[in-house]
């Protein structure tokens, strides 16, 4: 199964919203920066420009990722989202490096800021608009598990923190603390850099077909073993691409079970896993119990005991 129509609608709406917010903030912050000559506001403007670039990447990436599987891409196009997330992590990192350089320069060469009321007004509007967008993006991520929208949300969360720090910096400059904006920008920069690393790592895991989380594997294992007639399971392999989770496994059945009955059990296993994970594609291989090596039974028993313990702890 792939993304539902509602999930596609939400993801597309989120990409449109992020682009419109980014363009609006770029225009306002450009005007405010030219009026105030604030370097912290300039840094915020750069952050918005990077957000806009990332949002445009998302706009095209998610539409490509939502395309159905075709003859050349039998597993779909979902990894386009992970590529977009990785690209955004790089963009975030580059913007933070530039911000740190500008902050260091401002610490060494402090400058007076003018028309702070205009800068504060623009930043307050930016906070309201950005906060509304971030809340909507978080809602979309909860409903769709979109990696690209999650990465985009990180951009605007960092922008939200940046806007707040600019307001603090503008107020402190009025009170004679000219270097405060640079130090606040440095603190936020390192926080955003850490978040960019997490987004990049998550994107790489999806691109490299990392196994699903242990909780997901525990759910799959218990769905399989709970089916009547299944004597065991081994060689469970999982990965995720876009919205789709791919699951492959070997189930163990009695040697003399009729093929039609074995087929019905395989269908029941597939249905149970899909019921637990609606966006899953499941491949089940049937093995007579006599051909399964003893060590694979031991591995299964060990995995099941670990998974059951984890579930009970939760």
Phi and psi in degrees as GROMACS dihedral restraints (atoms count N, CA, C in turn):
[ dihedral_restraints ]
;  ai    aj    ak    al  type     phi  dphi    fc
    3     4     5     6     1  -120.4    20    10
    4     5     6     7     1  -172.8    20    10
    6     7     8     9     1   -58.8    20    10
    7     8     9    10     1   138.6    20    10
    9    10    11    12     1   -74.3    20    10
   10    11    12    13     1   168.8    20    10
   12    13    14    15     1   -61.1    20    10
   13    14    15    16     1   -38.2    20    10
   15    16    17    18     1   -67.1    20    10
   16    17    18    19     1   -41.0    20    10
   18    19    20    21     1   -62.9    20    10
   19    20    21    22     1   -43.0    20    10
   21    22    23    24     1   -61.7    20    10
   22    23    24    25     1   -41.4    20    10
   24    25    26    27     1   -62.5    20    10
   25    26    27    28     1   -44.3    20    10
   27    28    29    30     1   -65.3    20    10
   28    29    30    31     1   -42.9    20    10
   30    31    32    33     1   -64.7    20    10
   31    32    33    34     1   -44.4    20    10
   33    34    35    36     1   -63.5    20    10
   34    35    36    37     1   -40.5    20    10
   36    37    38    39     1   -64.0    20    10
   37    38    39    40     1   -38.5    20    10
   39    40    41    42     1   -64.5    20    10
   40    41    42    43     1   -38.5    20    10
   42    43    44    45     1   -68.6    20    10
   43    44    45    46     1   -39.4    20    10
   45    46    47    48     1   -63.5    20    10
   46    47    48    49     1   -44.7    20    10
   48    49    50    51     1   -61.4    20    10
   49    50    51    52     1   -42.1    20    10
   51    52    53    54     1   -65.5    20    10
   52    53    54    55     1   -38.0    20    10
   54    55    56    57     1   -66.1    20    10
   55    56    57    58     1   -44.6    20    10
   57    58    59    60     1   -64.7    20    10
   58    59    60    61     1   -41.6    20    10
   60    61    62    63     1   -64.8    20    10
   61    62    63    64     1   -43.1    20    10
   63    64    65    66     1   -60.8    20    10
   64    65    66    67     1   -45.4    20    10
   66    67    68    69     1   -63.4    20    10
   67    68    69    70     1   -43.6    20    10
   69    70    71    72     1   -60.8    20    10
   70    71    72    73     1   -45.3    20    10
   72    73    74    75     1   -68.2    20    10
   73    74    75    76     1   -35.6    20    10
   75    76    77    78     1   -61.5    20    10
   76    77    78    79     1   -45.7    20    10
   78    79    80    81     1   -62.9    20    10
   79    80    81    82     1   -45.5    20    10
   81    82    83    84     1   -67.5    20    10
   82    83    84    85     1   -43.0    20    10
   84    85    86    87     1   -71.1    20    10
   85    86    87    88     1   -31.1    20    10
   87    88    89    90     1   -62.1    20    10
   88    89    90    91     1   -46.4    20    10
   90    91    92    93     1   -61.9    20    10
   91    92    93    94     1   -45.5    20    10
   93    94    95    96     1   -66.1    20    10
   94    95    96    97     1   -38.6    20    10
   96    97    98    99     1   -65.3    20    10
   97    98    99   100     1   -43.8    20    10
   99   100   101   102     1   -64.3    20    10
  100   101   102   103     1   -28.9    20    10
  102   103   104   105     1   -81.3    20    10
  103   104   105   106     1   -38.3    20    10
  105   106   107   108     1   -97.4    20    10
  106   107   108   109     1   -25.3    20    10
  108   109   110   111     1    61.8    20    10
  109   110   111   112     1    30.9    20    10
  111   112   113   114     1   -87.2    20    10
  112   113   114   115     1   126.3    20    10
  114   115   116   117     1   -71.3    20    10
  115   116   117   118     1   -32.9    20    10
  117   118   119   120     1   -66.7    20    10
  118   119   120   121     1   -34.2    20    10
  120   121   122   123     1   -71.0    20    10
  121   122   123   124     1   -35.4    20    10
  123   124   125   126     1   -61.5    20    10
  124   125   126   127     1   -41.8    20    10
  126   127   128   129     1   -62.5    20    10
  127   128   129   130     1   -39.3    20    10
  129   130   131   132     1   -65.8    20    10
  130   131   132   133     1   -37.8    20    10
  132   133   134   135     1   -62.2    20    10
  133   134   135   136     1   -44.4    20    10
  135   136   137   138     1   -61.2    20    10
  136   137   138   139     1   -40.7    20    10
  138   139   140   141     1   -59.5    20    10
  139   140   141   142     1   -41.0    20    10
  141   142   143   144     1   -67.3    20    10
  142   143   144   145     1   -36.9    20    10
  144   145   146   147     1   -64.0    20    10
  145   146   147   148     1   -42.7    20    10
  147   148   149   150     1   -64.5    20    10
  148   149   150   151     1   -37.4    20    10
  150   151   152   153     1   -61.1    20    10
  151   152   153   154     1   -42.7    20    10
  153   154   155   156     1   -63.8    20    10
  154   155   156   157     1   -42.9    20    10
  156   157   158   159     1   -61.8    20    10
  157   158   159   160     1   -43.7    20    10
  159   160   161   162     1   -65.2    20    10
  160   161   162   163     1   -37.8    20    10
  162   163   164   165     1   -65.7    20    10
  163   164   165   166     1   -36.7    20    10
  165   166   167   168     1   -65.9    20    10
  166   167   168   169     1   -40.4    20    10
  168   169   170   171     1   -58.7    20    10
  169   170   171   172     1   -45.7    20    10
  171   172   173   174     1   -60.7    20    10
  172   173   174   175     1   -41.4    20    10
  174   175   176   177     1   -54.7    20    10
  175   176   177   178     1   -44.6    20    10
  177   178   179   180     1   -83.2    20    10
  178   179   180   181     1   -35.4    20    10
  180   181   182   183     1   -66.1    20    10
  181   182   183   184     1   -44.5    20    10
  183   184   185   186     1   -69.1    20    10
  184   185   186   187     1   -32.1    20    10
  186   187   188   189     1   -68.8    20    10
  187   188   189   190     1   -37.0    20    10
  189   190   191   192     1   -69.1    20    10
  190   191   192   193     1   -40.2    20    10
  192   193   194   195     1   -65.3    20    10
  193   194   195   196     1   -30.7    20    10
  195   196   197   198     1   -81.0    20    10
  196   197   198   199     1    -6.5    20    10
  198   199   200   201     1   -63.6    20    10
  199   200   201   202     1   139.5    20    10
  201   202   203   204     1   -67.9    20    10
  202   203   204   205     1   161.3    20    10
  204   205   206   207     1   -59.5    20    10
  205   206   207   208     1   146.1    20    10
  207   208   209   210     1  -134.0    20    10
  208   209   210   211     1  -172.3    20    10
  210   211   212   213     1   -63.7    20    10
  211   212   213   214     1   -29.6    20    10
  213   214   215   216     1   -93.1    20    10
  214   215   216   217     1   -16.0    20    10
  216   217   218   219     1  -134.7    20    10
  217   218   219   220     1    76.4    20    10
  219   220   221   222     1   -66.1    20    10
  220   221   222   223     1   -22.7    20    10
  222   223   224   225     1   -98.5    20    10
  223   224   225   226     1    13.2    20    10
  225   226   227   228     1    88.6    20    10
  226   227   228   229     1  -172.0    20    10
  228   229   230   231     1  -119.1    20    10
  229   230   231   232     1    21.6    20    10
  231   232   233   234     1   -61.6    20    10
  232   233   234   235     1   -26.6    20    10
  234   235   236   237     1   -70.8    20    10
  235   236   237   238     1   -10.1    20    10
  237   238   239   240     1   -59.6    20    10
  238   239   240   241     1   -34.5    20    10
  240   241   242   243     1   -65.1    20    10
  241   242   243   244     1   -41.3    20    10
  243   244   245   246     1   -65.6    20    10
  244   245   246   247     1   -38.4    20    10
  246   247   248   249     1   -62.2    20    10
  247   248   249   250     1   -40.3    20    10
  249   250   251   252     1   -64.6    20    10
  250   251   252   253     1   -41.6    20    10
  252   253   254   255     1   -62.0    20    10
  253   254   255   256     1   -40.6    20    10
  255   256   257   258     1   -66.0    20    10
  256   257   258   259     1   -42.4    20    10
  258   259   260   261     1   -62.2    20    10
  259   260   261   262     1   -39.2    20    10
  261   262   263   264     1   -67.5    20    10
  262   263   264   265     1   -37.7    20    10
  264   265   266   267     1   -60.6    20    10
  265   266   267   268     1   -39.5    20    10
  267   268   269   270     1   -66.0    20    10
  268   269   270   271     1   -43.3    20    10
  270   271   272   273     1   -61.9    20    10
  271   272   273   274     1   -42.5    20    10
  273   274   275   276     1   -60.4    20    10
  274   275   276   277     1   -46.0    20    10
  276   277   278   279     1   -61.4    20    10
  277   278   279   280     1   -42.9    20    10
  279   280   281   282     1   -64.0    20    10
  280   281   282   283     1   -41.3    20    10
  282   283   284   285     1   -65.9    20    10
  283   284   285   286     1   -36.0    20    10
  285   286   287   288     1   -67.3    20    10
  286   287   288   289     1   -41.4    20    10
  288   289   290   291     1   -60.0    20    10
  289   290   291   292     1   -44.6    20    10
  291   292   293   294     1   -62.3    20    10
  292   293   294   295     1   -40.7    20    10
  294   295   296   297     1   -62.4    20    10
  295   296   297   298     1   -43.3    20    10
  297   298   299   300     1   -63.2    20    10
  298   299   300   301     1   -38.6    20    10
  300   301   302   303     1   -65.0    20    10
  301   302   303   304     1   -44.0    20    10
  303   304   305   306     1   -65.8    20    10
  304   305   306   307     1   -37.1    20    10
  306   307   308   309     1   -65.5    20    10
  307   308   309   310     1   -41.7    20    10
  309   310   311   312     1   -62.4    20    10
  310   311   312   313     1   -41.2    20    10
  312   313   314   315     1   -63.5    20    10
  313   314   315   316     1   -41.2    20    10
  315   316   317   318     1   -69.7    20    10
  316   317   318   319     1   -32.7    20    10
  318   319   320   321     1   -62.6    20    10
  319   320   321   322     1   -42.2    20    10
  321   322   323   324     1   -75.5    20    10
  322   323   324   325     1   -28.1    20    10
  324   325   326   327     1  -133.2    20    10
  325   326   327   328     1    74.3    20    10
  327   328   329   330     1   -63.6    20    10
  328   329   330   331     1   144.7    20    10
  330   331   332   333     1  -132.3    20    10
  331   332   333   334     1   151.1    20    10
  333   334   335   336     1   -74.0    20    10
  334   335   336   337     1   144.3    20    10
  336   337   338   339     1  -106.7    20    10
  337   338   339   340     1   139.5    20    10
  339   340   341   342     1  -113.6    20    10
  340   341   342   343     1   157.1    20    10
  342   343   344   345     1    49.0    20    10
  343   344   345   346     1    54.8    20    10
  345   346   347   348     1   -64.1    20    10
  346   347   348   349     1   -27.5    20    10
  348   349   350   351     1   -62.6    20    10
  349   350   351   352     1   -38.8    20    10
  351   352   353   354     1   -66.2    20    10
  352   353   354   355     1   -44.3    20    10
  354   355   356   357     1   -61.6    20    10
  355   356   357   358     1   -43.1    20    10
  357   358   359   360     1   -65.7    20    10
  358   359   360   361     1   -40.8    20    10
  360   361   362   363     1   -62.3    20    10
  361   362   363   364     1   -44.1    20    10
  363   364   365   366     1   -64.4    20    10
  364   365   366   367     1   -39.9    20    10
  366   367   368   369     1   -67.8    20    10
  367   368   369   370     1   -36.2    20    10
  369   370   371   372     1   -64.4    20    10
  370   371   372   373     1   -43.1    20    10
  372   373   374   375     1   -62.2    20    10
  373   374   375   376     1   -41.1    20    10
  375   376   377   378     1   -61.7    20    10
  376   377   378   379     1   -39.5    20    10
  378   379   380   381     1   -63.2    20    10
  379   380   381   382     1   -45.4    20    10
  381   382   383   384     1   -63.6    20    10
  382   383   384   385     1   -48.4    20    10
  384   385   386   387     1   -64.7    20    10
  385   386   387   388     1   -42.1    20    10
  387   388   389   390     1   -69.3    20    10
  388   389   390   391     1   -40.6    20    10
  390   391   392   393     1   -61.7    20    10
  391   392   393   394     1   -41.7    20    10
  393   394   395   396     1   -63.2    20    10
  394   395   396   397     1   -41.6    20    10
  396   397   398   399     1   -65.5    20    10
  397   398   399   400     1   -43.9    20    10
  399   400   401   402     1   -61.8    20    10
  400   401   402   403     1   -42.3    20    10
  402   403   404   405     1   -62.9    20    10
  403   404   405   406     1   -40.9    20    10
  405   406   407   408     1   -66.0    20    10
  406   407   408   409     1   -42.3    20    10
  408   409   410   411     1   -62.9    20    10
  409   410   411   412     1   -41.4    20    10
  411   412   413   414     1   -61.6    20    10
  412   413   414   415     1   -38.6    20    10
  414   415   416   417     1   -62.1    20    10
  415   416   417   418     1   -43.6    20    10
  417   418   419   420     1   -64.2    20    10
  418   419   420   421     1   -41.7    20    10
  420   421   422   423     1   -63.1    20    10
  421   422   423   424     1   -40.3    20    10
  423   424   425   426     1   -63.3    20    10
  424   425   426   427     1   -34.9    20    10
  426   427   428   429     1   -84.7    20    10
  427   428   429   430     1   -25.6    20    10
  429   430   431   432     1  -121.6    20    10
  430   431   432   433     1   -18.2    20    10
  432   433   434   435     1    58.6    20    10
  433   434   435   436     1    33.9    20    10
  435   436   437   438     1   -74.0    20    10
  436   437   438   439     1   119.4    20    10
  438   439   440   441     1   -67.7    20    10
  439   440   441   442     1   -38.2    20    10
  441   442   443   444     1   -68.2    20    10
  442   443   444   445     1   -42.5    20    10
  444   445   446   447     1   -67.1    20    10
  445   446   447   448     1   -36.3    20    10
  447   448   449   450     1   -62.5    20    10
  448   449   450   451     1   -42.3    20    10
  450   451   452   453     1   -65.2    20    10
  451   452   453   454     1   -41.2    20    10
  453   454   455   456     1   -63.6    20    10
  454   455   456   457     1   -37.9    20    10
  456   457   458   459     1   -62.4    20    10
  457   458   459   460     1   -35.4    20    10
  459   460   461   462     1   -61.6    20    10
  460   461   462   463     1   -40.1    20    10
  462   463   464   465     1   -54.6    20    10
  463   464   465   466     1   -49.8    20    10
  465   466   467   468     1   -76.9    20    10
  466   467   468   469     1   -25.5    20    10
  468   469   470   471     1   -66.4    20    10
  469   470   471   472     1   -42.8    20    10
  471   472   473   474     1   -64.3    20    10
  472   473   474   475     1   -37.0    20    10
  474   475   476   477     1   -64.5    20    10
  475   476   477   478     1   -37.4    20    10
  477   478   479   480     1   -61.7    20    10
  478   479   480   481     1   -45.9    20    10
  480   481   482   483     1   -65.1    20    10
  481   482   483   484     1   -39.2    20    10
  483   484   485   486     1   -61.7    20    10
  484   485   486   487     1   -43.8    20    10
  486   487   488   489     1   -60.9    20    10
  487   488   489   490     1   -42.7    20    10
  489   490   491   492     1   -64.1    20    10
  490   491   492   493     1   -40.3    20    10
  492   493   494   495     1   -67.6    20    10
  493   494   495   496     1   -34.2    20    10
  495   496   497   498     1   -64.3    20    10
  496   497   498   499     1   -41.3    20    10
  498   499   500   501     1   -60.9    20    10
  499   500   501   502     1   -45.8    20    10
  501   502   503   504     1   -60.4    20    10
  502   503   504   505     1   -43.3    20    10
  504   505   506   507     1   -63.8    20    10
  505   506   507   508     1   -41.6    20    10
  507   508   509   510     1   -64.7    20    10
  508   509   510   511     1   -40.4    20    10
  510   511   512   513     1   -66.1    20    10
  511   512   513   514     1   -43.3    20    10
  513   514   515   516     1   -65.8    20    10
  514   515   516   517     1   -33.3    20    10
  516   517   518   519     1   -65.0    20    10
  517   518   519   520     1   -35.0    20    10
  519   520   521   522     1   -63.6    20    10
  520   521   522   523     1   -33.9    20    10
  522   523   524   525     1   -89.7    20    10
  523   524   525   526     1     7.4    20    10
  525   526   527   528     1    98.9    20    10
  526   527   528   529     1     2.1    20    10
  528   529   530   531     1   -96.8    20    10
  529   530   531   532     1    79.7    20    10
  531   532   533   534     1   -69.0    20    10
  532   533   534   535     1   -27.4    20    10
  534   535   536   537     1   -90.3    20    10
  535   536   537   538     1    -0.7    20    10
  537   538   539   540     1   -65.3    20    10
  538   539   540   541     1   -37.4    20    10
  540   541   542   543     1   -63.2    20    10
  541   542   543   544     1   -37.2    20    10
  543   544   545   546     1   -67.4    20    10
  544   545   546   547     1   -42.6    20    10
  546   547   548   549     1   -67.4    20    10
  547   548   549   550     1   -38.7    20    10
  549   550   551   552     1   -64.6    20    10
  550   551   552   553     1   -39.1    20    10
  552   553   554   555     1   -64.2    20    10
  553   554   555   556     1   -36.9    20    10
  555   556   557   558     1   -64.5    20    10
  556   557   558   559     1   -44.4    20    10
  558   559   560   561     1   -60.1    20    10
  559   560   561   562     1   -47.6    20    10
  561   562   563   564     1   -65.4    20    10
  562   563   564   565     1   -36.9    20    10
  564   565   566   567     1   -58.6    20    10
  565   566   567   568     1   -42.9    20    10
  567   568   569   570     1   -69.4    20    10
  568   569   570   571     1   -34.6    20    10
  570   571   572   573     1   -64.0    20    10
  571   572   573   574     1   -45.1    20    10
  573   574   575   576     1   -66.3    20    10
  574   575   576   577     1   -36.8    20    10
  576   577   578   579     1   -61.8    20    10
  577   578   579   580     1   -40.3    20    10
  579   580   581   582     1   -63.9    20    10
  580   581   582   583     1   -42.3    20    10
  582   583   584   585     1   -66.1    20    10
  583   584   585   586     1   -36.6    20    10
  585   586   587   588     1   -63.1    20    10
  586   587   588   589     1   -37.8    20    10
  588   589   590   591     1   -61.1    20    10
  589   590   591   592     1   -41.4    20    10
  591   592   593   594     1   -65.7    20    10
  592   593   594   595     1   -41.9    20    10
  594   595   596   597     1   -63.7    20    10
  595   596   597   598     1   -44.5    20    10
  597   598   599   600     1   -62.4    20    10
  598   599   600   601     1   -40.3    20    10
  600   601   602   603     1   -65.5    20    10
  601   602   603   604     1   -41.7    20    10
  603   604   605   606     1   -63.4    20    10
  604   605   606   607     1   -42.1    20    10
  606   607   608   609     1   -64.3    20    10
  607   608   609   610     1   -41.1    20    10
  609   610   611   612     1   -63.7    20    10
  610   611   612   613     1   -39.6    20    10
  612   613   614   615     1   -59.9    20    10
  613   614   615   616     1   -41.0    20    10
  615   616   617   618     1   -70.3    20    10
  616   617   618   619     1   -39.1    20    10
  618   619   620   621     1   -67.5    20    10
  619   620   621   622     1   -31.9    20    10
  621   622   623   624     1   -94.2    20    10
  622   623   624   625     1    12.9    20    10
  624   625   626   627     1    57.5    20    10
  625   626   627   628     1    45.7    20    10
  627   628   629   630     1   -65.1    20    10
  628   629   630   631     1   147.8    20    10
  630   631   632   633     1   -59.2    20    10
  631   632   633   634     1   151.0    20    10
  633   634   635   636     1   -62.3    20    10
  634   635   636   637     1   165.1    20    10
  636   637   638   639     1   -59.8    20    10
  637   638   639   640     1   154.5    20    10
  639   640   641   642     1   -58.0    20    10
  640   641   642   643     1   -33.0    20    10
  642   643   644   645     1   -63.8    20    10
  643   644   645   646     1   -40.7    20    10
  645   646   647   648     1   -66.0    20    10
  646   647   648   649     1   -41.2    20    10
  648   649   650   651     1   -65.6    20    10
  649   650   651   652     1   -33.5    20    10
  651   652   653   654     1   -65.8    20    10
  652   653   654   655     1   -41.0    20    10
  654   655   656   657     1   -61.9    20    10
  655   656   657   658     1   -45.6    20    10
  657   658   659   660     1   -61.3    20    10
  658   659   660   661     1   -47.7    20    10
  660   661   662   663     1   -58.2    20    10
  661   662   663   664     1   -44.1    20    10
  663   664   665   666     1   -71.5    20    10
  664   665   666   667     1   -32.7    20    10
  666   667   668   669     1   -62.9    20    10
  667   668   669   670     1   -40.2    20    10
  669   670   671   672     1   -70.7    20    10
  670   671   672   673     1   -51.1    20    10
  672   673   674   675     1   -65.5    20    10
  673   674   675   676     1   -25.5    20    10
  675   676   677   678     1   -73.4    20    10
  676   677   678   679     1   -13.4    20    10
  678   679   680   681     1   -76.6    20    10
  679   680   681   682     1   129.7    20    10
  681   682   683   684     1   -59.3    20    10
  682   683   684   685     1   136.7    20    10
  684   685   686   687     1    96.1    20    10
  685   686   687   688     1   -19.1    20    10
  687   688   689   690     1   -81.3    20    10
  688   689   690   691     1   122.1    20    10
  690   691   692   693     1   -93.8    20    10
  691   692   693   694     1   -16.4    20    10
  693   694   695   696     1   175.9    20    10
  694   695   696   697     1   177.6    20    10
  696   697   698   699     1  -149.8    20    10
  697   698   699   700     1   145.1    20    10
  699   700   701   702     1  -150.4    20    10
  700   701   702   703     1   173.0    20    10
  702   703   704   705     1    54.2    20    10
  703   704   705   706     1    47.5    20    10
  705   706   707   708     1   -76.8    20    10
  706   707   708   709     1   123.4    20    10
  708   709   710   711     1  -127.1    20    10
  709   710   711   712     1   134.7    20    10
  711   712   713   714     1  -138.3    20    10
  712   713   714   715     1   155.5    20    10
  714   715   716   717     1  -164.0    20    10
  715   716   717   718     1   171.7    20    10
  717   718   719   720     1  -135.6    20    10
  718   719   720   721     1   140.8    20    10
  720   721   722   723     1  -137.0    20    10
  721   722   723   724     1   112.2    20    10
  723   724   725   726     1    63.9    20    10
  724   725   726   727     1  -123.6    20    10
  726   727   728   729     1   -91.9    20    10
  727   728   729   730     1    -8.9    20    10
  729   730   731   732     1   -98.4    20    10
  730   731   732   733     1   131.8    20    10
  732   733   734   735     1  -103.8    20    10
  733   734   735   736     1   124.5    20    10
  735   736   737   738     1   -99.8    20    10
  736   737   738   739     1   130.1    20    10
  738   739   740   741     1  -129.4    20    10
  739   740   741   742     1   126.4    20    10
  741   742   743   744     1  -127.0    20    10
  742   743   744   745     1   143.6    20    10
  744   745   746   747     1  -158.5    20    10
  745   746   747   748     1   162.0    20    10
  747   748   749   750     1  -112.9    20    10
  748   749   750   751     1   125.2    20    10
  750   751   752   753     1  -107.4    20    10
  751   752   753   754     1   148.1    20    10
  753   754   755   756     1  -105.4    20    10
  754   755   756   757     1   128.6    20    10
  756   757   758   759     1  -128.8    20    10
  757   758   759   760     1   160.9    20    10
  759   760   761   762     1   -58.0    20    10
  760   761   762   763     1   145.2    20    10
  762   763   764   765     1   -57.5    20    10
  763   764   765   766     1   -41.7    20    10
  765   766   767   768     1  -100.3    20    10
  766   767   768   769     1    18.0    20    10
  768   769   770   771     1   -68.8    20    10
  769   770   771   772     1   133.7    20    10
  771   772   773   774     1   -59.5    20    10
  772   773   774   775     1   146.1    20    10
  774   775   776   777     1   -59.4    20    10
  775   776   777   778     1   -39.8    20    10
  777   778   779   780     1   -63.7    20    10
  778   779   780   781     1   -36.8    20    10
  780   781   782   783     1   -70.3    20    10
  781   782   783   784     1   -39.7    20    10
  783   784   785   786     1   -62.7    20    10
  784   785   786   787     1   -39.0    20    10
  786   787   788   789     1   -63.7    20    10
  787   788   789   790     1   -41.8    20    10
  789   790   791   792     1   -63.0    20    10
  790   791   792   793     1   -38.9    20    10
  792   793   794   795     1   -66.2    20    10
  793   794   795   796     1   -41.2    20    10
  795   796   797   798     1   -61.1    20    10
  796   797   798   799     1   -41.3    20    10
  798   799   800   801     1   -62.8    20    10
  799   800   801   802     1   -39.0    20    10
  801   802   803   804     1   -66.1    20    10
  802   803   804   805     1   -39.6    20    10
  804   805   806   807     1   -62.7    20    10
  805   806   807   808     1   -46.5    20    10
  807   808   809   810     1   -60.6    20    10
  808   809   810   811     1   -44.1    20    10
  810   811   812   813     1   -64.3    20    10
  811   812   813   814     1   -39.0    20    10
  813   814   815   816     1   -65.6    20    10
  814   815   816   817     1   -42.8    20    10
  816   817   818   819     1   -66.5    20    10
  817   818   819   820     1   -41.8    20    10
  819   820   821   822     1   -66.8    20    10
  820   821   822   823     1   -34.2    20    10
  822   823   824   825     1   -63.4    20    10
  823   824   825   826     1   -36.5    20    10
  825   826   827   828     1   -79.8    20    10
  826   827   828   829     1   -29.6    20    10
  828   829   830   831     1  -132.3    20    10
  829   830   831   832     1    89.2    20    10
  831   832   833   834     1   -56.4    20    10
  832   833   834   835     1   -32.7    20    10
  834   835   836   837     1   -96.8    20    10
  835   836   837   838     1    46.2    20    10
  837   838   839   840     1  -113.8    20    10
  838   839   840   841     1   147.3    20    10
  840   841   842   843     1  -117.6    20    10
  841   842   843   844     1   125.5    20    10
  843   844   845   846     1  -119.2    20    10
  844   845   846   847     1   132.3    20    10
  846   847   848   849     1  -119.2    20    10
  847   848   849   850     1   124.5    20    10
  849   850   851   852     1  -116.7    20    10
  850   851   852   853     1   125.6    20    10
  852   853   854   855     1  -105.4    20    10
  853   854   855   856     1   135.6    20    10
  855   856   857   858     1   -97.9    20    10
  856   857   858   859     1   129.8    20    10
  858   859   860   861     1  -125.2    20    10
  859   860   861   862     1   129.5    20    10
  861   862   863   864     1   -62.1    20    10
  862   863   864   865     1   140.1    20    10
  864   865   866   867     1   -59.3    20    10
  865   866   867   868     1   -29.1    20    10
  867   868   869   870     1   -71.7    20    10
  868   869   870   871     1   -19.9    20    10
  870   871   872   873     1   -93.4    20    10
  871   872   873   874     1    -2.2    20    10
  873   874   875   876     1   -89.1    20    10
  874   875   876   877     1   122.2    20    10
  876   877   878   879     1   -59.2    20    10
  877   878   879   880     1   149.4    20    10
  879   880   881   882     1   -60.4    20    10
  880   881   882   883     1   -34.2    20    10
  882   883   884   885     1   -65.9    20    10
  883   884   885   886     1   -27.1    20    10
  885   886   887   888     1   -72.6    20    10
  886   887   888   889     1   -31.4    20    10
  888   889   890   891     1   -63.8    20    10
  889   890   891   892     1   -40.4    20    10
  891   892   893   894     1   -64.8    20    10
  892   893   894   895     1   -41.4    20    10
  894   895   896   897     1   -62.7    20    10
  895   896   897   898     1   -44.0    20    10
  897   898   899   900     1   -59.8    20    10
  898   899   900   901     1   -46.0    20    10
  900   901   902   903     1   -60.7    20    10
  901   902   903   904     1   -39.6    20    10
  903   904   905   906     1   -67.9    20    10
  904   905   906   907     1   -43.2    20    10
  906   907   908   909     1   -63.2    20    10
  907   908   909   910     1   -44.2    20    10
  909   910   911   912     1   -64.4    20    10
  910   911   912   913     1   -38.3    20    10
  912   913   914   915     1   -66.9    20    10
  913   914   915   916     1   -38.1    20    10
  915   916   917   918     1   -67.9    20    10
  916   917   918   919     1   -45.8    20    10
  918   919   920   921     1   -62.7    20    10
  919   920   921   922     1   -42.2    20    10
  921   922   923   924     1   -64.2    20    10
  922   923   924   925     1   -39.1    20    10
  924   925   926   927     1   -63.6    20    10
  925   926   927   928     1   -41.3    20    10
  927   928   929   930     1   -63.8    20    10
  928   929   930   931     1   -42.3    20    10
  930   931   932   933     1   -64.5    20    10
  931   932   933   934     1   -42.5    20    10
  933   934   935   936     1   -66.1    20    10
  934   935   936   937     1   -33.5    20    10
  936   937   938   939     1   -65.9    20    10
  937   938   939   940     1   -35.9    20    10
